[in-house]
C-alpha cells in the first residue's frame, strides 16, 4: 500500500478519535472505516492500519500538545479549536512527519497534506494548510 494511502488512513483515524472519542488503539486495530467504503468518492484504505499509519497515529497522539502549539503559532488569528477537526488532523500528521520522522522529507509531508486537503476539504483549505505548515516550519527552524 502506498504511503499516501497510509497517511490518509492515519488522518481519518485521528479525525475519528477527535470527533467520536474512539480509543486510538481501537482505531488502529479496526481502521477508520470498518464498515467498508460507504459513499466516499476518494479512496481511503479499509481495515487495520499498517505499521507506518499506526506510527503516525500514535506519534500525533503522543506529541499533540507540541504539534498544536506550533500550529497555533503559525495559524495567526485562528485558535486551534477553530480549525475544523479534519484539517487539524491533516496539519498534525504533516507536522509530526516534519518534526519526528527524518525518513520523510519536509516537502513530501507538505505536498501530501496539501493533496489531502484538496481531496477531502474545502477549496480554501489547501492554501491554509500550506501557509500554516510553512509558518510552523519557519518557527521551528528559527526558534
Secondary structure as GFF3:
##gff-version 3
##sequence-region A 1 143
A	DSSP	alpha_helix	3	20	.	.	.	ID=ss1
A	DSSP	alpha_helix	24	30	.	.	.	ID=ss2
A	DSSP	alpha_helix	51	62	.	.	.	ID=ss3
A	DSSP	alpha_helix	64	74	.	.	.	ID=ss4
A	DSSP	three_ten_helix	80	82	.	.	.	ID=ss5
A	DSSP	alpha_helix	85	100	.	.	.	ID=ss6
A	DSSP	alpha_helix	106	120	.	.	.	ID=ss7
A	DSSP	alpha_helix	125	142	.	.	.	ID=ss8
###
